[in-house]
Amino acid sequence: MPHRPVILGVVGDSAAGKTTITAGIAKILGEDNVTVICIDDYHKYNRKQRKELGITALHPDCNYIDIMEQHLRCLADGESILKPIYNHSIGDFDAPEYVKPKKYLIIEGLLAFSTPTLRDKFHVKVYLDLPEELRRQWKIKRDTTKRGYTTEQVLRDLDLREHDSAEFIRPQRRWADMVVRFYPPEDMVDNTKLNVQLTLRSTLPHPDLTDVIARGGNGRPVMRQRVGRDEGRLTEFLEIDGRVSSEQAAIIEDAIWSHLSELKHLRPEQIGAFTDGKEDRQSHPLGLTQLLVSYHLLLGRLEKERLLQDKTKNER
């Protein structure tokens, strides 16, 4: 029997940081154990055709949603697929690739939560909800440095996509188990040290970090927790300051790994790496966010393995 993967979905608008956050999660889980798929490869049209048709890549009609659903069903059952590849650098399609699911499967893209069939296959669902001004800055930097666009072209593309972003991308936020929102501190001394707010919905059993929050010391703590309402639901909010030190981040990491005592050997030396333009940097709020997401995937794998062991014993 093929093994069935634990599946994570990461959704957000263009340049919201999906690839960055999934790369760090894969590092924590062990890259040899992870299959990562960008669901944006399932576009129906290349860049030239979209321009001729007057449709954006964000619109469901511009994507093979039914093939996404079919492939995700196969992957969830441990079966391999022949996946299309969209080349963002040239705006056209490359040859498809053979993909075999590993222990963990990460699906990231624009429309991964857009239908019930897709949503039902995810064990963990994460939505990246950046302030629009920050997302626009990230998109300009990414598309001008990595995809060959001019600033004017990126701004024009953002304006063209705004309607579809509002209608098709942002509404998927409601389906997430965890909403991740990076945002700049009020003083904005260093725009690489962003704060993060995590909306932790009750659809997942999030780790108890009360003790480590209480040990925050004098002054304003670097991690804060509160309960409030989000989209009409009672929800827990966890905020981590961008100014959190390496020592403070390590204490929070210790608290999370303490709930995963069987898997502490997987703990990487460093998390939270990202690229700012062409410069490599590290963010503790990013790393802690990646770890909190990984926590649920690791728990899911432990549960699957325990169920398999129990089944094997019963069959004997």
N, C-alpha and C positions, 0 to 999 in steps of 0.2 A: 504494500500500500504506500503511495506517495505521501510524504508528510504534508500536512496542511499548515501554511504559514500564519503567523500572527500579523495582522495587516493594519498599517497606519495610513490614514489619509491626511494630507496637508493641502489646504486650499487657501488661496489669497489672490488678490489682483496682481497684475503684471508688476514685477520688481518689488514685491512685498517681502522678499527674503526667503522664499520657499526652498530654493536650492541650498542656501546657506544653512538653514536650520536642519534640513534633512541630512546634509553631509556630516554635521556634528553628531546627530542621532545615530547614524550608521557607524561612526567611529566608536561610540560607546557600546553599541550592540556587537561590534566586531564586523568589519567590512566583509569578511569572508562569509558571514552568516546572513547578509542582507542583499536583497534585490531591490533596486530603485528604478521606478518607472515614471517618466513624465507623461501625464495623460494628454498634454497639449500636442503630442505627436499624432493624435488622431484627427487632425484638421482634414477637412474635405478638399480645401483649395490652397494653392500656394499663394505667395504674397501678391503676385501679378494678377491672379484670378480674383482674389478678394477685392483688389482695387477696382477691377473691371465690373464686378458684381455689386460693389458698394456695400459690402458686408465686413464686419470685423471678426477677428478670431475668437472674440468673447461670446459671440452669439451661438446658441446651441445648434442652429441650422448650419453653421459652418463646421460642425464637428460630427464625426460618426459616433454618436452617443450609444447606438445599439451595439456597435462593435466593442466599444469600451465595456459595456455591461457583459457581453459574451466573454471577452478576454478576462475580465475580473472574476467571473464565475469559474473559469478554467483554472486560473492562478490560485483562487481560494481552495480549490480541490487538489492542489498540488500538481496540476498539469501544465505543461509548457505551451507557449504561444509563439507565433511569428508576428512580432510587433512592428508597426510602421515607425519611421524616424523622420521627424521634421527638422531640417537644418536651419536654425535661426540666422546663421551668418549669411546664407545665400537666399533665404526665403523660399526654399523648395525642399523636395523630399529626397532623402538618401535611400539606399537599399534597406529593406526591413531586416531586423535582427531576431535571432532565435533566443528566447528568454525562458529560463527555467527558474521557478520560485525557490528561494532558500528558506531558512527558518523564519526570517522576517521579510515582509514585503512592504515597501514604502511607495505609495502612490501620491505624487504631487502634481498640482496643476490648477487650472482655472475652474473646471466644472466637475470635479470629482464628487461633489455632494449634490449634484443637480437633479438626480432622480432617486426614488426610493430603492430601486434595484442596486444602484451604486452604493448608497449610504448603508444598506443592510449588510454589506460585506466587510465593513471596517470594524475592527475591534476598538480602535481609538481614532477620534476625529479632531483635528486641530485646524483652526482658522486664524490666519494672520491678518490683523486689523490695524494697519498703520494709519496715523494721521495723514490725510491726503497730501499735505504739503511735503511731508517727509518722504512719502512714496514717490512723488514726482521728482524730488531731488535724486533719489536712488535710481529711478528709471533713466533720468538724463545721464547720470554718471555711468551706469551700466551700458546703455545702448550706444553712447558715444565712444566708450573705451573698448567695448567688446563686440559690438554688432555693426559698426561702420556707419552709424547715423550721425547727422548733425543735430545740434541742440534744437534748431528750428523744426526739423523733421519730427523729433521726439515730442515737442510741445504740440505740434499739429496732430500727431497721432493720439496723444492723450485727450485732446478735445474731441476727436472723432469717436473715441471709445467711451466717453463719459456716459452716454445714454445706456449702453450695454453693460457697463460696469455697475451702474445703479440698478438695472433691471435683473441682471442674471448672476453677477458675481457676489455683490455684497449681501443679498438675501440668504446666501448659503451659511452665513454666520450663525443663523439660528440653530443649525443642526450640529454644531461643534460641541464636543465634550470639554474642550479647552480653547479659549480665545486668547491670543497672544497679541499684545499691543506695545510695541516699543515706541518711546516718545522722548523728546529732548527735555533735560532739566530746565527749570525756570531761568537759571543764570546762564545756561548754554556756554559755559567756559570751554568745554571740550565736546564737540558734536559727535565724537566717536564713543563717548561714555553715556549711552542712552539708558534711561530707566526702562523698566518693563512692568506692565500690569498684566497679570494672568487672571482670567475669569475661569474659575474652576467649578464647573457645573456638577450637579449631584449624580450625573449619569456614570461617573467613575468614582471609585474609592480613593481619593487623593491622600497622600501620606500626611500624617499629623506632624506639623512643624512647630507646634505651640511652644515647646521648650526652647528651641533655638531662637525663636522670635523673642521670647521673654528675656533671653540672655543678651539682648541687644545693647545693654549698657546705658550710660548717660547720654543725654542729647537725643537727636532725631535718629531712630534706628534705621539701619540700611534695608531691613525687610519688615514689611507691615502687612497685617492681615485684618480684614473686615468682612462683614456679611451685609449684603444689600440685595437689591432687585435688579435683574437684567432680563429684558424682554418679558417682564411679568413674573419671572421665576426667582425664588429665593436662591441666592448664589454667593459663593465665597470668592473674595478678591484677594489676591496676593500681589504685593508690589515689592520690587527689588530696585534699589537705587543704583545708578551707574557708577557711583563713587564707592561701591563696596570694594574692600581691599582683598588681596589674595588670601590673607589669613582668615578674614570673615567668610569669604566664599568657600574656603576649605572646610570650615565648621559646618556650613549649610550642606555641603556635599556629604560630609560625614553623617549628618542627620538623615539624609535621604538614603544613603547606602546602608545605614543601620537597619532599614526595613527590607534589605535585600541581602541578608547575611550569607545566603548560599551562593551568591554571585559576586562577592566582593573582589574575587580574582579578576573580574572583567574591567575593573575600574581603570580608566586610562590616566596617564600622567597629567594631561592638559585637555581641557574642553573650552569651547567658546571661540574657536578660531574663525576669523572672517577676513575677507579681502576688501580693503577700502581703496577703490580704484585699482591700482597695481601694487598696493602696499599691504602686507600681511599684518593683521592686528589680532588682539584678543579682547573679548568682552565677557566679564563674569556673569552679568544678567543673561546674556545669550547662552553661555555654557550651562547655567543652572536651569534655564528653560528647557534646553535639550535633555538634560538629565531627568527632569520631572516628566517629560514625555516618555523617555526611555524606560523610566520606572514602570509605567503601565504595560509596556511591551514585554519587558522582562518578567513581570508578574504573569502576564498572559502565557508566555512560553513555559514557565514553571508549572502553571495549572494544566496546560496541555500534556506535559511530560508526566505529571502525576496521574492524570486520567488514563494515559496510555499504559503506565505501569500497573494501575489497578485493573485495567482491562486484560492485560497479559496474565496477571495472577489469577483472575477469575476463569480465564480460558484454560489454564493449567488444571 
